[in-house]
């Protein structure tokens, strides 16, 4: 079962204003949720000013740093991978099940109350982590 309130908070904080209403509408219904998820493959709708690309550092190191900043041990997942979408799991398990060397899914790991978001999109080196947003 998805956490609409947390997903809405992610959209309001990290998505460009012009796309927010559209995506908030999509995530309200299971029938239309796939439209938001499909856009995760090629995300041009995130606010670039809030993210830094992970380069020269393995994504698990960046995620562990984020966890330490927030003092959390789990995360919520939004993903095109139906097996993990809408689930909350401990971060070690999430890193094993959700991350890959070659991103073939669109995936968001949400830490805390959407203070930090890790995102991974289709293709190599398309991995990003947000700056701490309160």
C-alpha positions in Angstrom: 0.0 0.0 0.0 1.4 3.3 -1.0 1.9 6.3 1.3 0.1 9.0 -0.5 1.1 11.8 2.0 4.8 11.0 1.8 4.7 10.7 -2.0 2.8 14.0 -2.2 5.4 15.7 0.0 8.2 14.4 -2.3 6.4 15.8 -5.3 5.8 19.2 -3.6 9.4 19.5 -2.5 11.4 18.1 -5.4 9.4 18.3 -8.6 9.1 21.4 -10.8 6.1 23.5 -9.9 4.6 23.2 -13.4 4.4 19.4 -13.0 3.3 19.1 -9.4 -0.5 19.1 -9.9 -0.3 16.6 -12.7 1.8 14.1 -10.7 -0.3 14.6 -7.5 -3.4 13.7 -9.6 -1.6 10.6 -11.0 -0.6 9.2 -7.6 -4.1 9.5 -6.2 -5.4 6.4 -8.1 -3.8 3.0 -8.9 -5.2 3.3 -12.4 -3.1 6.4 -13.2 -0.1 5.9 -10.9 1.8 4.2 -13.7 1.9 7.6 -15.6 4.0 9.1 -12.8 6.1 5.9 -12.5 6.8 5.8 -16.2 8.2 9.4 -16.1 10.8 8.1 -13.6 12.7 6.5 -16.5 13.7 9.9 -18.0 13.2 12.5 -15.2 13.3 16.0 -16.5 10.8 17.2 -14.0 12.9 17.2 -10.8 14.3 20.5 -9.5 18.0 20.3 -10.5 19.0 22.9 -7.8 18.1 20.4 -5.1 20.2 17.4 -6.4 23.8 16.6 -6.9 24.9 13.8 -9.2 26.7 10.9 -7.6 30.0 10.6 -9.4 33.3 9.1 -8.3 31.4 7.7 -5.3 29.4 4.6 -5.0 25.7 5.3 -4.4 25.7 3.2 -1.3 28.2 5.5 0.3 26.1 8.6 -0.5 23.0 6.8 0.9 24.8 5.9 4.1 25.9 9.5 4.5 22.3 10.6 4.1 21.1 8.1 6.7 23.6 9.4 9.2 22.5 13.0 8.6 18.9 12.0 9.5 19.7 9.2 11.9 17.3 6.8 10.1 17.7 3.1 9.1 14.9 2.6 6.6 13.4 4.3 3.6 10.3 4.4 1.5 10.5 3.4 -2.2 8.8 4.6 -5.3 9.8 2.6 -8.3 8.9 1.3 -11.7 9.8 -2.1 -10.2 6.4 -3.3 -8.9 8.0 -5.7 -6.4 9.4 -2.8 -4.3 7.1 0.1 -5.3 5.3 1.6 -2.3 7.2 -0.4 0.3 9.2 0.7 3.3 12.3 -1.3 4.1 15.6 -1.1 5.9 18.1 0.7 3.8 20.6 -2.2 3.4 17.8 -4.4 1.9 16.6 -1.5 -0.3 20.1 -1.0 -1.6 20.3 -4.7 -2.6 16.9 -4.9 -4.1 16.5 -1.4 -5.7 19.9 -0.3 -6.9 21.9 -1.6 -9.8 25.1 -0.8 -11.6 23.2 -0.1 -14.8 19.9 1.6 -13.8 17.2 -0.1 -15.8 14.4 1.1 -13.5 13.2 4.5 -12.3 13.6 4.4 -8.5 13.4 6.9 -5.6 14.5 6.1 -2.1 12.9 8.5 0.4 14.6 9.1 3.7 12.9 10.5 6.8 9.9 12.7 6.1 11.2 13.4 2.6 14.2 15.4 3.8 16.5 13.5 1.5 15.7 11.6 -1.8 18.0 9.4 -3.7 17.0 8.9 -7.4 18.2 6.5 -10.0 17.1 6.5 -13.6 17.5 4.5 -16.8 21.1 4.4 -18.0 24.6 4.5 -16.5 25.6 7.2 -14.1 22.1 8.6 -13.8 22.1 8.6 -10.0 21.4 11.6 -7.9 20.9 12.5 -4.2 19.2 15.5 -2.9 20.6 18.1 -0.5 19.0 18.0 2.9 15.7 19.7 2.6 13.6 20.5 5.7 
